[in-house]
Amino acid sequence: MTRVLVIDDDEINNFTVDAILSRTDFVHEYEIKDSGWNALEYLQKAEETQSYPDLIFVDINMPEMDGYEFLERYEHKFWNKHSSTRVYMLSSSISEADKEKALSYRCIYEYITKPLNRVKLSKIILE
């Protein structure tokens, strides 16, 4: 069973991701959160109910808490207990500096560019 958490404030991207995740056989449960704060609250509850996600996709540019700040908090609070969860930076940025910064976090499995599509999702899940 695959549980997925998507963290992105972009409504269009979230609409697209929702359409992909709802129509795939690979994903059984998913949540889309529009901020890092909402995602951290969700992860705390998921930990308590033992329904922690297998995959997390996080965007870089979000208001209030950007993706990097989320990753710092995630590593501090959750990563040691859930190191098998694969975290992906999902961004529209093609900047090599953004990619290098994202990959400097211990919890980041891979940096991928938007849009997420069925092919990318299939490769990720089948890894």
ZAMARGU-4260 file (C-alpha; in steps of 0.2 Angstrom, whole numbers, plus 5000, padded with zeros to 4 digits):
<rodrens>
0) 5000/5000/5000 | 5007/5017/4995 | 5002/5033/5005 | 5007/5050/4998 | 5008/5067/5005
5) 5009/5082/4993 | 5014/5099/5000 | 5011/5113/4988 | 5002/5130/4988 | 4999/5130/4969
10) 4981/5126/4965 | 4983/5121/4947 | 4997/5109/4952 | 4987/5102/4966 | 4972/5100/4954
15) 4984/5090/4942 | 4992/5080/4955 | 4975/5076/4962 | 4969/5070/4945 | 4985/5059/4943
20) 4984/5051/4961 | 4966/5048/4961 | 4967/5038/4944 | 4982/5027/4948 | 4983/5009/4955
25) 4999/5013/4964 | 4993/5025/4977 | 4980/5019/4989 | 4979/5035/5000 | 4985/5053/4998
30) 4983/5070/5005 | 4987/5087/4998 | 4992/5101/5010 | 4994/5119/5004 | 5007/5124/5017
35) 5022/5117/5027 | 5012/5120/5043 | 4997/5110/5038 | 5009/5096/5032 | 5018/5096/5049
40) 5001/5095/5058 | 4996/5081/5046 | 5012/5071/5049 | 5010/5072/5068 | 4993/5065/5067
45) 4998/5052/5054 | 5012/5047/5066 | 5000/5045/5080 | 4988/5034/5070 | 5002/5024/5062
50) 4997/5030/5044 | 5013/5038/5040 | 5016/5042/5021 | 5027/5032/5011 | 5031/5046/4999
55) 5031/5065/5002 | 5032/5078/4988 | 5036/5096/4993 | 5037/5112/4983 | 5051/5125/4986
60) 5042/5141/4985 | 5027/5143/4997 | 5022/5157/5008 | 5024/5157/5027 | 5036/5141/5026
65) 5045/5137/5011 | 5050/5120/5006 | 5068/5121/5014 | 5061/5127/5030 | 5049/5112/5030
70) 5063/5100/5026 | 5073/5107/5041 | 5058/5105/5053 | 5054/5088/5045 | 5072/5081/5048
75) 5072/5087/5066 | 5055/5080/5071 | 5051/5065/5059 | 5065/5059/5048 | 5075/5048/5061
80) 5059/5039/5065 | 5053/5037/5047 | 5069/5036/5037 | 5060/5024/5025 | 5048/5038/5019
85) 5055/5044/5003 | 5054/5063/5001 | 5055/5072/4984 | 5057/5090/4981 | 5045/5093/4967
90) 5048/5110/4960 | 5046/5120/4944 | 5064/5127/4946 | 5077/5121/4935 | 5090/5130/4944
95) 5106/5119/4948 | 5108/5129/4964 | 5090/5124/4970 | 5093/5106/4966 | 5110/5106/4975
100) 5102/5114/4990 | 5088/5102/4990 | 5099/5087/4989 | 5110/5093/5003 | 5096/5088/5015
105) 5098/5070/5022 | 5079/5066/5020 | 5078/5071/5001 | 5078/5056/4990 | 5077/5065/4973
110) 5074/5082/4965 | 5061/5081/4952 | 5054/5095/4941 | 5035/5099/4939 | 5024/5093/4932
115) 5022/5076/4941 | 5014/5064/4928 | 5010/5046/4928 | 5027/5041/4920 | 5037/5050/4934
120) 5025/5043/4947 | 5027/5025/4941 | 5045/5026/4941 | 5046/5033/4958 | 5034/5020/4965
125) 5042/5006/4956 | 5060/5010/4962
</rodrens>
